[in-house]
Each structure stands twice: as C-alpha cells, then as structure tokens.
C-alpha cells in the first residue's frame, strides 16, 4: 500500500488528466484491440507524440523526456539525433505530413558547424572556453 501511495505521489495523480490516464492504463489493457485500432492509427499517434516533443522546444530540437510531474524537459542532442532517421522513415510512411522538414530542422538545430569546437550544444552540458 505504501509503495502504491509513493507511486501516486511520484506521478502526481491529483493533477488534472493524470488520474484518468493512470486508471485507463490499469483497467483497459486491451482497449486498442477491442476498439479496432490499426497499425497505421498507432503509427500516426506515435508520430504526433514525436512532433509534440519537438514542438515543445524553441530551438528545433527534441525534448529529452516527458515527466508526468513536470512535462517536457529541455531539448537533448542525443534524443534529437536518434529521432532524425525515424522522422525520415515517417516521411516515407506518411507522405505530406511534414516529417522530412522536421528532420531537417533537427539537423540544423544541432549542426556541429554551429560551434568552433565542433561539438553539440546542450543545456545539460554547457560549453565553456
């Protein structure tokens, strides 16, 4: 019981929207199957999530993570770099949805030529000197 209370506190179950999400995860494990969602429906939903992770940032990068108790974190070069091939694949699977442009924006936001030491910048690891 104490472990469950700690988990509820960690995920801030009292925040609007969180209780419904947490309960739906616990009680509706086969909901997608019953509702007849297709693989393409899931692909589009995942693509929207990735787009939201990028849209949450002002620098064109992608948030490092999403935390229920804090929301999107700052952009993170490693996450951004991993997503470029995914977005290019999405641009082929979902033509006209703008994923190629998103990949280009991500590449431009972390182009090594933006810094004289040819390293990627991140708010988590500031460059000095």
ROKOL-816707 format. One record per residue: x, y, z of N, C-alpha, C in turn; residue number from 0; residue in one letter; chain. Coordinates in nm, 3 decimals, padded with zeros to 5 digits. Example, Ala and Ser with C-alpha at 12.3 -4.5 7.8 and 13.67 -1.06 7.14 Angstrom:
BEGIN
<atom n_X="01.319" n_Y="-00.569" n_Z="00.780" ca_X="01.230" ca_Y="-00.450" ca_Z="00.780" c_X="01.320" c_Y="-00.330" c_Z="00.780" k="0" r="A" c="A"/>
<atom n_X="01.285" n_Y="-00.225" n_Z="00.708" ca_X="01.367" ca_Y="-00.106" ca_Z="00.714" c_X="01.290" c_Y="00.003" c_Z="00.787" k="1" r="S" c="A"/>
This chain:
BEGIN
<atom n_X="00.083" n_Y="-00.120" n_Z="00.000" ca_X="00.000" ca_Y="00.000" ca_Z="00.000" c_X="00.087" c_Y="00.126" c_Z="00.000" k="0" r="X" c="A"/>
<atom n_X="00.191" n_Y="00.127" n_Z="00.082" ca_X="00.279" ca_Y="00.242" ca_Z="00.089" c_X="00.349" c_Y="00.265" c_Z="-00.046" k="1" r="X" c="A"/>
<atom n_X="00.387" n_Y="00.155" n_Z="-00.110" ca_X="00.453" ca_Y="00.166" ca_Z="-00.240" c_X="00.359" c_Y="00.230" c_Z="-00.341" k="2" r="X" c="A"/>
<atom n_X="00.232" n_Y="00.191" n_Z="-00.340" ca_X="00.133" ca_Y="00.247" ca_Z="-00.431" c_X="00.112" c_Y="00.396" c_Z="-00.404" k="3" r="X" c="A"/>
<atom n_X="00.109" n_Y="00.434" n_Z="-00.279" ca_X="00.094" ca_Y="00.577" ca_Z="-00.245" c_X="00.214" c_Y="00.658" c_Z="-00.293" k="4" r="X" c="A"/>
<atom n_X="00.333" n_Y="00.601" n_Z="-00.278" ca_X="00.452" ca_Y="00.669" ca_Z="-00.326" c_X="00.448" c_Y="00.685" c_Z="-00.478" k="5" r="X" c="A"/>
<atom n_X="00.400" n_Y="00.582" n_Z="-00.547" ca_X="00.389" ca_Y="00.589" ca_Z="-00.692" c_X="00.289" c_Y="00.696" c_Z="-00.733" k="6" r="X" c="A"/>
<atom n_X="00.175" n_Y="00.702" n_Z="-00.665" ca_X="00.076" ca_Y="00.805" ca_Z="-00.695" c_X="00.133" c_Y="00.945" c_Z="-00.673" k="7" r="X" c="A"/>
<atom n_X="00.211" n_Y="00.960" n_Z="-00.566" ca_X="00.272" ca_Y="01.091" ca_Z="-00.540" c_X="00.375" c_Y="01.124" c_Z="-00.647" k="8" r="X" c="A"/>
<atom n_X="00.451" n_Y="01.025" n_Z="-00.691" ca_X="00.554" ca_Y="01.049" ca_Z="-00.792" c_X="00.492" c_Y="01.096" c_Z="-00.924" k="9" r="X" c="A"/>
<atom n_X="00.380" n_Y="01.035" n_Z="-00.962" ca_X="00.316" ca_Y="01.071" ca_Z="-01.089" c_X="00.209" c_Y="01.178" c_Z="-01.072" k="10" r="X" c="A"/>
<atom n_X="00.205" n_Y="01.236" n_Z="-00.954" ca_X="00.113" ca_Y="01.347" ca_Z="-00.927" c_X="-00.028" c_Y="01.316" c_Z="-00.974" k="11" r="X" c="A"/>
<atom n_X="-00.085" n_Y="01.213" n_Z="-00.917" ca_X="-00.217" ca_Y="01.167" ca_Z="-00.958" c_X="-00.327" c_Y="01.271" c_Z="-00.939" k="12" r="X" c="A"/>
<atom n_X="-00.302" n_Y="01.372" n_Z="-00.861" ca_X="-00.403" ca_Y="01.476" ca_Z="-00.836" c_X="-00.407" c_Y="01.580" c_Z="-00.948" k="13" r="X" c="A"/>
<atom n_X="-00.309" n_Y="01.580" n_Z="-01.038" ca_X="-00.307" ca_Y="01.677" ca_Z="-01.147" c_X="-00.412" c_Y="01.639" c_Z="-01.251" k="14" r="X" c="A"/>
<atom n_X="-00.482" n_Y="01.739" n_Z="-01.302" ca_X="-00.588" ca_Y="01.717" ca_Z="-01.398" c_X="-00.540" c_Y="01.629" c_Z="-01.515" k="15" r="X" c="A"/>
<atom n_X="-00.614" n_Y="01.525" n_Z="-01.544" ca_X="-00.582" ca_Y="01.436" ca_Z="-01.654" c_X="-00.501" c_Y="01.314" c_Z="-01.614" k="16" r="X" c="A"/>
<atom n_X="-00.420" n_Y="01.328" n_Z="-01.510" ca_X="-00.336" ca_Y="01.216" ca_Z="-01.469" c_X="-00.415" c_Y="01.097" c_Z="-01.413" k="17" r="X" c="A"/>
<atom n_X="-00.517" n_Y="01.120" n_Z="-01.325" ca_X="-00.590" ca_Y="01.003" ca_Z="-01.273" c_X="-00.657" c_Y="00.922" c_Z="-01.383" k="18" r="X" c="A"/>
<atom n_X="-00.718" n_Y="00.990" n_Z="-01.479" ca_X="-00.786" ca_Y="00.918" ca_Z="-01.587" c_X="-00.687" c_Y="00.836" c_Z="-01.667" k="19" r="X" c="A"/>
<atom n_X="-00.571" n_Y="00.893" n_Z="-01.694" ca_X="-00.468" ca_Y="00.820" ca_Z="-01.768" c_X="-00.420" c_Y="00.699" c_Z="-01.691" k="20" r="X" c="A"/>
<atom n_X="-00.387" n_Y="00.718" n_Z="-01.564" ca_X="-00.336" ca_Y="00.607" ca_Z="-01.483" c_X="-00.439" c_Y="00.496" c_Z="-01.468" k="21" r="X" c="A"/>
<atom n_X="-00.565" n_Y="00.531" n_Z="-01.447" ca_X="-00.670" ca_Y="00.430" ca_Z="-01.434" c_X="-00.694" c_Y="00.358" c_Z="-01.566" k="22" r="X" c="A"/>
<atom n_X="-00.690" n_Y="00.432" n_Z="-01.676" ca_X="-00.712" ca_Y="00.366" ca_Z="-01.805" c_X="-00.601" c_Y="00.267" c_Z="-01.835" k="23" r="X" c="A"/>
<atom n_X="-00.480" n_Y="00.297" n_Z="-01.792" ca_X="-00.368" ca_Y="00.204" ca_Z="-01.813" c_X="-00.386" c_Y="00.078" c_Z="-01.731" k="24" r="X" c="A"/>
<atom n_X="-00.444" n_Y="00.092" n_Z="-01.613" ca_X="-00.461" ca_Y="-00.023" ca_Z="-01.525" c_X="-00.579" c_Y="-00.112" c_Z="-01.564" k="25" r="X" c="A"/>
<atom n_X="-00.689" n_Y="-00.051" n_Z="-01.611" ca_X="-00.811" ca_Y="-00.128" ca_Z="-01.632" c_X="-00.846" c_Y="-00.156" c_Z="-01.777" k="26" r="X" c="A"/>
<atom n_X="-00.783" n_Y="-00.092" n_Z="-01.870" ca_X="-00.820" ca_Y="-00.108" ca_Z="-02.011" c_X="-00.701" c_Y="-00.153" c_Z="-02.095" k="27" r="X" c="A"/>
<atom n_X="-00.634" n_Y="-00.258" n_Z="-02.052" ca_X="-00.512" ca_Y="-00.303" ca_Z="-02.119" c_X="-00.536" c_Y="-00.347" c_Z="-02.263" k="28" r="X" c="A"/>
<atom n_X="-00.652" n_Y="-00.398" n_Z="-02.296" ca_X="-00.679" ca_Y="-00.445" ca_Z="-02.432" c_X="-00.777" c_Y="-00.354" c_Z="-02.505" k="29" r="X" c="A"/>
<atom n_X="-00.784" n_Y="-00.231" n_Z="-02.465" ca_X="-00.878" ca_Y="-00.136" ca_Z="-02.524" c_X="-00.852" c_Y="-00.114" c_Z="-02.673" k="30" r="X" c="A"/>
<atom n_X="-00.726" n_Y="-00.099" n_Z="-02.711" ca_X="-00.696" ca_Y="-00.077" ca_Z="-02.852" c_X="-00.744" c_Y="-00.192" c_Z="-02.938" k="31" r="X" c="A"/>
<atom n_X="-00.725" n_Y="-00.313" n_Z="-02.893" ca_X="-00.768" ca_Y="-00.430" ca_Z="-02.967" c_X="-00.920" c_Y="-00.431" c_Z="-02.981" k="32" r="X" c="A"/>
<atom n_X="-00.990" n_Y="-00.404" n_Z="-02.873" ca_X="-01.137" ca_Y="-00.402" ca_Z="-02.876" c_X="-01.192" c_Y="-00.291" c_Z="-02.964" k="33" r="X" c="A"/>
<atom n_X="-01.123" n_Y="-00.178" n_Z="-02.968" ca_X="-01.170" ca_Y="-00.063" ca_Z="-03.046" c_X="-01.134" c_Y="-00.072" c_Z="-03.194" k="34" r="X" c="A"/>
<atom n_X="-01.051" n_Y="-00.169" n_Z="-03.230" ca_X="-01.019" ca_Y="-00.188" ca_Z="-03.370" c_X="-00.916" c_Y="-00.092" c_Z="-03.427" k="35" r="X" c="A"/>
<atom n_X="-00.827" n_Y="-00.041" n_Z="-03.345" ca_X="-00.723" ca_Y="00.048" ca_Z="-03.396" c_X="-00.626" c_Y="-00.030" c_Z="-03.483" k="36" r="X" c="A"/>
<atom n_X="-00.585" n_Y="00.030" n_Z="-03.593" ca_X="-00.492" ca_Y="-00.035" ca_Z="-03.686" c_X="-00.349" c_Y="00.005" c_Z="-03.654" k="37" r="X" c="A"/>
<atom n_X="-00.256" n_Y="-00.063" n_Z="-03.721" ca_X="-00.115" ca_Y="-00.026" ca_Z="-03.706" c_X="-00.092" c_Y="00.118" c_Z="-03.752" k="38" r="X" c="A"/>
<atom n_X="-00.161" n_Y="00.159" n_Z="-03.857" ca_X="-00.144" ca_Y="00.296" ca_Z="-03.905" c_X="-00.195" c_Y="00.397" c_Z="-03.802" k="39" r="X" c="A"/>
<atom n_X="-00.302" n_Y="00.364" n_Z="-03.733" ca_X="-00.352" ca_Y="00.452" ca_Z="-03.626" c_X="-00.245" c_Y="00.470" c_Z="-03.519" k="40" r="X" c="A"/>
<atom n_X="-00.181" n_Y="00.360" n_Z="-03.482" ca_X="-00.075" ca_Y="00.366" ca_Z="-03.381" c_X="00.046" c_Y="00.443" c_Z="-03.433" k="41" r="X" c="A"/>
<atom n_X="00.079" n_Y="00.422" n_Z="-03.560" ca_X="00.191" ca_Y="00.495" ca_Z="-03.620" c_X="00.165" c_Y="00.645" c_Z="-03.618" k="42" r="X" c="A"/>
<atom n_X="00.046" n_Y="00.684" n_Z="-03.656" ca_X="00.011" ca_Y="00.827" ca_Z="-03.656" c_X="00.014" c_Y="00.886" c_Z="-03.514" k="43" r="X" c="A"/>
<atom n_X="-00.035" n_Y="00.810" n_Z="-03.417" ca_X="-00.034" ca_Y="00.858" ca_Z="-03.278" c_X="00.109" c_Y="00.874" c_Z="-03.228" k="44" r="X" c="A"/>
<atom n_X="00.195" n_Y="00.777" n_Z="-03.259" ca_X="00.335" ca_Y="00.787" ca_Z="-03.218" c_X="00.402" c_Y="00.904" c_Z="-03.287" k="45" r="X" c="A"/>
<atom n_X="00.370" n_Y="00.923" n_Z="-03.415" ca_X="00.428" ca_Y="01.036" ca_Z="-03.490" c_X="00.384" c_Y="01.169" c_Z="-03.430" k="46" r="X" c="A"/>
<atom n_X="00.258" n_Y="01.178" n_Z="-03.388" ca_X="00.210" ca_Y="01.301" ca_Z="-03.324" c_X="00.284" c_Y="01.326" c_Z="-03.193" k="47" r="X" c="A"/>
<atom n_X="00.314" n_Y="01.220" n_Z="-03.119" ca_X="00.388" ca_Y="01.235" ca_Z="-02.993" c_X="00.528" c_Y="01.289" c_Z="-03.021" k="48" r="X" c="A"/>
<atom n_X="00.595" n_Y="01.235" n_Z="-03.122" ca_X="00.728" ca_Y="01.282" ca_Z="-03.157" c_X="00.724" c_Y="01.428" c_Z="-03.203" k="49" r="X" c="A"/>
<atom n_X="00.620" n_Y="01.463" n_Z="-03.278" ca_X="00.605" ca_Y="01.602" ca_Z="-03.322" c_X="00.583" c_Y="01.694" c_Z="-03.202" k="50" r="X" c="A"/>
<atom n_X="00.504" n_Y="01.648" n_Z="-03.106" ca_X="00.481" ca_Y="01.728" ca_Z="-02.985" c_X="00.610" c_Y="01.746" c_Z="-02.906" k="51" r="X" c="A"/>
<atom n_X="00.695" n_Y="01.642" n_Z="-02.903" ca_X="00.823" ca_Y="01.653" ca_Z="-02.832" c_X="00.911" c_Y="01.759" c_Z="-02.896" k="52" r="X" c="A"/>
<atom n_X="00.904" n_Y="01.772" n_Z="-03.028" ca_X="00.982" ca_Y="01.875" ca_Z="-03.096" c_X="00.915" c_Y="02.012" c_Z="-03.080" k="53" r="X" c="A"/>
<atom n_X="00.784" n_Y="02.016" n_Z="-03.094" ca_X="00.712" ca_Y="02.143" ca_Z="-03.084" c_X="00.724" c_Y="02.206" c_Z="-02.946" k="54" r="X" c="A"/>
<atom n_X="00.756" n_Y="02.125" n_Z="-02.845" ca_X="00.769" ca_Y="02.179" ca_Z="-02.709" c_X="00.898" c_Y="02.259" c_Z="-02.692" k="55" r="X" c="A"/>
<atom n_X="00.987" n_Y="02.252" n_Z="-02.790" ca_X="01.117" ca_Y="02.318" ca_Z="-02.781" c_X="01.125" c_Y="02.435" c_Z="-02.878" k="56" r="X" c="A"/>
<atom n_X="01.190" n_Y="02.541" n_Z="-02.839" ca_X="01.202" ca_Y="02.658" ca_Z="-02.925" c_X="01.326" c_Y="02.652" c_Z="-03.015" k="57" r="X" c="A"/>
<atom n_X="01.416" n_Y="02.556" n_Z="-02.990" ca_X="01.541" ca_Y="02.552" ca_Z="-03.065" c_X="01.540" c_Y="02.453" c_Z="-03.182" k="58" r="X" c="A"/>
<atom n_X="01.426" n_Y="02.387" n_Z="-03.207" ca_X="01.418" ca_Y="02.291" ca_Z="-03.316" c_X="01.456" c_Y="02.151" c_Z="-03.277" k="59" r="X" c="A"/>
<atom n_X="01.512" n_Y="02.135" n_Z="-03.157" ca_X="01.550" ca_Y="02.003" ca_Z="-03.108" c_X="01.430" c_Y="01.930" c_Z="-03.050" k="60" r="X" c="A"/>
<atom n_X="01.457" n_Y="01.819" n_Z="-02.984" ca_X="01.352" ca_Y="01.734" ca_Z="-02.928" c_X="01.375" c_Y="01.723" c_Z="-02.777" k="61" r="X" c="A"/>
<atom n_X="01.265" n_Y="01.726" n_Z="-02.703" ca_X="01.275" ca_Y="01.711" ca_Z="-02.558" c_X="01.341" c_Y="01.579" c_Z="-02.522" k="62" r="X" c="A"/>
<atom n_X="01.420" n_Y="01.582" n_Z="-02.417" ca_X="01.489" ca_Y="01.462" ca_Z="-02.372" c_X="01.394" c_Y="01.358" c_Z="-02.316" k="63" r="X" c="A"/>
<atom n_X="01.286" n_Y="01.404" n_Z="-02.256" ca_X="01.189" ca_Y="01.312" ca_Z="-02.196" c_X="01.063" c_Y="01.390" c_Z="-02.159" k="64" r="X" c="A"/>
<atom n_X="00.959" n_Y="01.315" n_Z="-02.124" ca_X="00.836" ca_Y="01.374" ca_Z="-02.071" c_X="00.815" c_Y="01.315" c_Z="-01.933" k="65" r="X" c="A"/>
<atom n_X="00.796" n_Y="01.402" n_Z="-01.836" ca_X="00.772" ca_Y="01.358" ca_Z="-01.699" c_X="00.632" c_Y="01.401" c_Z="-01.658" k="66" r="X" c="A"/>
<atom n_X="00.555" n_Y="01.306" n_Z="-01.606" ca_X="00.418" ca_Y="01.339" ca_Z="-01.566" c_X="00.414" c_Y="01.452" c_Z="-01.464" k="67" r="X" c="A"/>
<atom n_X="00.514" n_Y="01.458" n_Z="-01.381" ca_X="00.511" ca_Y="01.561" ca_Z="-01.276" c_X="00.571" c_Y="01.694" c_Z="-01.320" k="68" r="X" c="A"/>
<atom n_X="00.634" n_Y="01.700" n_Z="-01.440" ca_X="00.696" ca_Y="01.826" ca_Z="-01.484" c_X="00.668" c_Y="01.861" c_Z="-01.630" k="69" r="X" c="A"/>
<atom n_X="00.626" n_Y="01.765" n_Z="-01.709" ca_X="00.604" ca_Y="01.790" ca_Z="-01.851" c_X="00.731" c_Y="01.765" c_Z="-01.931" k="70" r="X" c="A"/>
<atom n_X="00.743" n_Y="01.832" n_Z="-02.045" ca_X="00.859" ca_Y="01.814" ca_Z="-02.132" c_X="00.983" c_Y="01.874" c_Z="-02.070" k="71" r="X" c="A"/>
<atom n_X="01.094" n_Y="01.804" n_Z="-02.085" ca_X="01.222" ca_Y="01.856" ca_Z="-02.040" c_X="01.288" c_Y="01.931" c_Z="-02.155" k="72" r="X" c="A"/>
<atom n_X="01.404" n_Y="01.986" n_Z="-02.133" ca_X="01.473" ca_Y="02.062" ca_Z="-02.236" c_X="01.518" c_Y="01.971" c_Z="-02.351" k="73" r="X" c="A"/>
<atom n_X="01.549" n_Y="02.033" n_Z="-02.464" ca_X="01.596" ca_Y="01.954" ca_Z="-02.579" c_X="01.729" c_Y="01.890" c_Z="-02.544" k="74" r="X" c="A"/>
<atom n_X="01.754" n_Y="01.777" n_Z="-02.608" ca_X="01.870" ca_Y="01.697" ca_Z="-02.575" c_X="01.928" c_Y="01.643" c_Z="-02.706" k="75" r="X" c="A"/>
<atom n_X="02.056" n_Y="01.670" n_Z="-02.734" ca_X="02.113" ca_Y="01.632" ca_Z="-02.863" c_X="02.102" c_Y="01.484" c_Z="-02.896" k="76" r="X" c="A"/>
<atom n_X="02.123" n_Y="01.398" n_Z="-02.798" ca_X="02.119" ca_Y="01.254" ca_Z="-02.825" c_X="01.979" c_Y="01.212" c_Z="-02.870" k="77" r="X" c="A"/>
<atom n_X="01.877" n_Y="01.258" n_Z="-02.800" ca_X="01.740" ca_Y="01.227" ca_Z="-02.839" c_X="01.711" c_Y="01.281" c_Z="-02.978" k="78" r="X" c="A"/>
<atom n_X="01.753" n_Y="01.403" n_Z="-03.002" ca_X="01.731" ca_Y="01.464" ca_Z="-03.133" c_X="01.799" c_Y="01.384" c_Z="-03.242" k="79" r="X" c="A"/>
<atom n_X="01.923" n_Y="01.345" n_Z="-03.220" ca_X="01.997" ca_Y="01.268" ca_Z="-03.320" c_X="01.935" c_Y="01.134" c_Z="-03.350" k="80" r="X" c="A"/>
<atom n_X="01.884" n_Y="01.067" n_Z="-03.248" ca_X="01.820" ca_Y="00.937" ca_Z="-03.268" c_X="01.690" c_Y="00.950" c_Z="-03.348" k="81" r="X" c="A"/>
<atom n_X="01.624" n_Y="01.063" n_Z="-03.336" ca_X="01.494" ca_Y="01.078" ca_Z="-03.400" c_X="01.503" c_Y="01.113" c_Z="-03.548" k="82" r="X" c="A"/>
<atom n_X="01.614" n_Y="01.165" n_Z="-03.596" ca_X="01.624" ca_Y="01.205" ca_Z="-03.736" c_X="01.593" c_Y="01.087" c_Z="-03.830" k="83" r="X" c="A"/>
<atom n_X="01.656" n_Y="00.970" n_Z="-03.814" ca_X="01.622" ca_Y="00.859" ca_Z="-03.904" c_X="01.475" c_Y="00.816" c_Z="-03.891" k="84" r="X" c="A"/>
<atom n_X="01.421" n_Y="00.824" n_Z="-03.771" ca_X="01.281" ca_Y="00.789" ca_Z="-03.751" c_X="01.190" c_Y="00.884" c_Z="-03.827" k="85" r="X" c="A"/>
<atom n_X="01.220" n_Y="01.013" n_Z="-03.820" ca_X="01.138" ca_Y="01.110" ca_Z="-03.892" c_X="01.150" c_Y="01.093" c_Z="-04.042" k="86" r="X" c="A"/>
<atom n_X="01.269" n_Y="01.059" n_Z="-04.090" ca_X="01.284" ca_Y="01.034" ca_Z="-04.234" c_X="01.203" c_Y="00.912" c_Z="-04.277" k="87" r="X" c="A"/>
<atom n_X="01.200" n_Y="00.808" n_Z="-04.194" ca_X="01.117" ca_Y="00.691" ca_Z="-04.223" c_X="00.969" c_Y="00.728" c_Z="-04.220" k="88" r="X" c="A"/>
<atom n_X="00.931" n_Y="00.812" n_Z="-04.125" ca_X="00.791" ca_Y="00.858" ca_Z="-04.118" c_X="00.754" c_Y="00.940" c_Z="-04.240" k="89" r="X" c="A"/>
<atom n_X="00.849" n_Y="01.016" n_Z="-04.293" ca_X="00.819" ca_Y="01.097" ca_Z="-04.412" c_X="00.787" c_Y="01.007" c_Z="-04.532" k="90" r="X" c="A"/>
<atom n_X="00.844" n_Y="00.887" n_Z="-04.534" ca_X="00.811" ca_Y="00.791" ca_Z="-04.642" c_X="00.679" c_Y="00.720" c_Z="-04.612" k="91" r="X" c="A"/>
<atom n_X="00.655" n_Y="00.688" n_Z="-04.487" ca_X="00.532" ca_Y="00.615" ca_Z="-04.450" c_X="00.409" c_Y="00.704" c_Z="-04.449" k="92" r="X" c="A"/>
<atom n_X="00.428" n_Y="00.831" n_Z="-04.414" ca_X="00.317" ca_Y="00.927" ca_Z="-04.406" c_X="00.352" c_Y="01.050" c_Z="-04.491" k="93" r="X" c="A"/>
<atom n_X="00.351" n_Y="01.036" n_Z="-04.624" ca_X="00.391" ca_Y="01.149" ca_Z="-04.708" c_X="00.301" c_Y="01.271" c_Z="-04.687" k="94" r="X" c="A"/>
<atom n_X="00.362" n_Y="01.386" n_Z="-04.697" ca_X="00.287" ca_Y="01.511" ca_Z="-04.685" c_X="00.259" c_Y="01.554" c_Z="-04.542" k="95" r="X" c="A"/>
<atom n_X="00.311" n_Y="01.481" n_Z="-04.444" ca_X="00.285" ca_Y="01.516" ca_Z="-04.304" c_X="00.393" c_Y="01.607" c_Z="-04.246" k="96" r="X" c="A"/>
<atom n_X="00.495" n_Y="01.640" n_Z="-04.324" ca_X="00.597" ca_Y="01.734" ca_Z="-04.280" c_X="00.710" c_Y="01.676" c_Z="-04.197" k="97" r="X" c="A"/>
<atom n_X="00.727" n_Y="01.545" n_Z="-04.198" ca_X="00.831" ca_Y="01.486" ca_Z="-04.114" c_X="00.972" c_Y="01.506" c_Z="-04.169" k="98" r="X" c="A"/>
<atom n_X="00.986" n_Y="01.516" n_Z="-04.301" ca_X="01.118" ca_Y="01.544" ca_Z="-04.357" c_X="01.164" c_Y="01.683" c_Z="-04.313" k="99" r="X" c="A"/>
<atom n_X="01.074" n_Y="01.779" n_Z="-04.315" ca_X="01.107" ca_Y="01.915" ca_Z="-04.271" c_X="01.144" c_Y="01.917" c_Z="-04.123" k="100" r="X" c="A"/>
<atom n_X="01.076" n_Y="01.836" n_Z="-04.044" ca_X="01.110" ca_Y="01.827" ca_Z="-03.901" c_X="01.251" c_Y="01.771" c_Z="-03.884" k="101" r="X" c="A"/>
<atom n_X="01.285" n_Y="01.669" n_Z="-03.962" ca_X="01.420" ca_Y="01.611" ca_Z="-03.954" c_X="01.525" c_Y="01.715" c_Z="-03.993" k="102" r="X" c="A"/>
<atom n_X="01.497" n_Y="01.792" n_Z="-04.097" ca_X="01.591" ca_Y="01.897" ca_Z="-04.139" c_X="01.608" c_Y="02.002" c_Z="-04.030" k="103" r="X" c="A"/>
<atom n_X="01.497" n_Y="02.039" n_Z="-03.966" ca_X="01.503" ca_Y="02.138" ca_Z="-03.858" c_X="01.586" c_Y="02.086" c_Z="-03.742" k="104" r="X" c="A"/>
<atom n_X="01.572" n_Y="01.957" n_Z="-03.712" ca_X="01.652" ca_Y="01.898" ca_Z="-03.605" c_X="01.800" c_Y="01.899" c_Z="-03.639" k="105" r="X" c="A"/>
<atom n_X="01.831" n_Y="01.862" n_Z="-03.763" ca_X="01.972" ca_Y="01.862" ca_Z="-03.805" c_X="02.031" c_Y="02.003" c_Z="-03.798" k="106" r="X" c="A"/>
<atom n_X="01.954" n_Y="02.100" n_Z="-03.842" ca_X="02.003" ca_Y="02.238" ca_Z="-03.839" c_X="02.021" c_Y="02.289" c_Z="-03.698" k="107" r="X" c="A"/>
<atom n_X="01.939" n_Y="02.241" n_Z="-03.605" ca_X="01.949" ca_Y="02.291" ca_Z="-03.468" c_X="02.074" c_Y="02.240" c_Z="-03.398" k="108" r="X" c="A"/>
<atom n_X="02.128" n_Y="02.128" n_Z="-03.443" ca_X="02.246" ca_Y="02.071" ca_Z="-03.378" c_X="02.363" c_Y="02.049" c_Z="-03.474" k="109" r="X" c="A"/>
<atom n_X="02.368" n_Y="02.129" n_Z="-03.578" ca_X="02.478" ca_Y="02.119" ca_Z="-03.674" c_X="02.610" c_Y="02.146" c_Z="-03.602" k="110" r="X" c="A"/>
<atom n_X="02.708" n_Y="02.054" n_Z="-03.608" ca_X="02.835" ca_Y="02.075" ca_Z="-03.538" c_X="02.907" c_Y="02.201" c_Z="-03.583" k="111" r="X" c="A"/>
<atom n_X="02.879" n_Y="02.248" n_Z="-03.705" ca_X="02.948" ca_Y="02.367" ca_Z="-03.752" c_X="02.900" c_Y="02.493" c_Z="-03.680" k="112" r="X" c="A"/>
<atom n_X="02.799" n_Y="02.479" n_Z="-03.594" ca_X="02.750" ca_Y="02.594" ca_Z="-03.519" c_X="02.846" c_Y="02.635" c_Z="-03.408" k="113" r="X" c="A"/>
<atom n_X="02.944" n_Y="02.553" n_Z="-03.377" ca_X="03.036" ca_Y="02.585" ca_Z="-03.269" c_X="03.178" c_Y="02.554" c_Z="-03.314" k="114" r="X" c="A"/>
<atom n_X="03.271" n_Y="02.637" n_Z="-03.276" ca_X="03.408" ca_Y="02.624" ca_Z="-03.324" c_X="03.477" c_Y="02.496" c_Z="-03.280" k="115" r="X" c="A"/>
<atom n_X="03.431" n_Y="02.434" n_Z="-03.171" ca_X="03.490" ca_Y="02.308" ca_Z="-03.126" c_X="03.424" c_Y="02.187" c_Z="-03.191" k="116" r="X" c="A"/>
<atom n_X="03.325" n_Y="02.210" n_Z="-03.278" ca_X="03.254" ca_Y="02.103" ca_Z="-03.349" c_X="03.193" c_Y="02.002" c_Z="-03.253" k="117" r="X" c="A"/>
<atom n_X="03.130" n_Y="02.052" n_Z="-03.148" ca_X="03.059" ca_Y="01.966" ca_Z="-03.054" c_X="02.913" c_Y="02.008" c_Z="-03.052" k="118" r="X" c="A"/>
<atom n_X="02.828" n_Y="01.920" n_Z="-03.005" ca_X="02.687" ca_Y="01.952" ca_Z="-02.994" c_X="02.661" c_Y="02.028" c_Z="-02.865" k="119" r="X" c="A"/>
<atom n_X="02.578" n_Y="02.130" n_Z="-02.877" ca_X="02.541" ca_Y="02.208" ca_Z="-02.759" c_X="02.419" c_Y="02.149" c_Z="-02.692" k="120" r="X" c="A"/>
<atom n_X="02.416" n_Y="02.158" n_Z="-02.562" ca_X="02.302" ca_Y="02.111" ca_Z="-02.485" c_X="02.294" c_Y="02.192" c_Z="-02.357" k="121" r="X" c="A"/>
<atom n_X="02.171" n_Y="02.219" n_Z="-02.313" ca_X="02.156" ca_Y="02.291" ca_Z="-02.186" c_X="02.203" c_Y="02.205" c_Z="-02.070" k="122" r="X" c="A"/>
<atom n_X="02.212" n_Y="02.074" n_Z="-02.091" ca_X="02.257" ca_Y="01.984" ca_Z="-01.985" c_X="02.410" c_Y="01.979" c_Z="-01.975" k="123" r="X" c="A"/>
<atom n_X="02.480" n_Y="02.018" n_Z="-02.081" ca_X="02.626" ca_Y="02.017" ca_Z="-02.078" c_X="02.678" c_Y="02.143" c_Z="-02.146" k="124" r="X" c="A"/>
<atom n_X="02.680" n_Y="02.255" n_Z="-02.075" ca_X="02.720" ca_Y="02.380" ca_Z="-02.135" c_X="02.865" c_Y="02.379" c_Z="-02.184" k="125" r="X" c="A"/>
<atom n_X="02.889" n_Y="02.450" n_Z="-02.292" ca_X="03.023" ca_Y="02.460" ca_Z="-02.349" c_X="03.094" c_Y="02.579" c_Z="-02.288" k="126" r="X" c="A"/>
<atom n_X="03.216" n_Y="02.556" n_Z="-02.246" ca_X="03.295" ca_Y="02.666" ca_Z="-02.192" c_X="03.423" c_Y="02.677" c_Z="-02.273" k="127" r="X" c="A"/>
<atom n_X="03.482" n_Y="02.793" n_Z="-02.271" ca_X="03.610" ca_Y="02.813" ca_Z="-02.339" c_X="03.593" c_Y="02.824" c_Z="-02.481" k="128" r="X" c="A"/>
